[in-house]
Amino acid sequence: MNEEENSYLGFSFFFLLILGIVCGGTFLIYRNHTEKLENRVMVAEEKEKVSDKLKKEKAKDFIYYQDEISISENLSMVYKYPVINLESEDAVSVTNELKNIINEKKASVEKISANETYTICRESIDNIKKAAVLDFGVFTYHEYVTLVLYESMYSCDSGVSNILKMRSYTFNVLTGKRLSSTDLLSLYNTSFTRGVTQIREELIKNQFENNIKVEETINSLKENETYILYIAEDGELILKYIVKTNTVDYNDNISLK
């Protein structure tokens, strides 16, 4: 065998070796990807099975509403009762807490009496003088579900205000346990102090444009009143808060890093 043939055989062997390594690596990558995908599907299916076992009402969502009462169709003002659809003490406790809140707000609705003049409320809608306006939101991410409650105020002389108070309730649907703010911060390896730092930076950046009261906003931060934490549907931990200004207060939020 001459030198040219040896060179050709050597090149062919090297080429086949490289081809084998590439094909083998591609196969391993594909197999690992397939196994990971199958494992994710199995985990998701297993979580679904576990979570279904904790539901009281199997055909309903983890959070649903019942007994809707319309106060004003023109104002789209409806009082409804949220139910945490989980078999746990925490779920029962929060469902009862929400029921008491709704009953309290429903009982506080004030209507213009027959002996009152309309000089107080020339633009009164459905004869309502004052009422709490409640709005709900539900955020779901993997095994976590959060119910948020926003409270505004309607008055016949000024209309509907911005959000005045907020509440949030986060549950792990696999355990039925409610997660506190401390639990959420720990889950994301962050802290409320870090969140305050982020808020302060945002407020200072927008201070003059929006007449923001930076220190008053920071000092007013109170859990389940002027700020809430929840896991958004993209998995980010959100801190939503009320911004104090020289004119009209408003709501903003940050993603905790």
Disulfide bonds with the S-S distance in Angstrom:
Cys121-Cys156 1.46
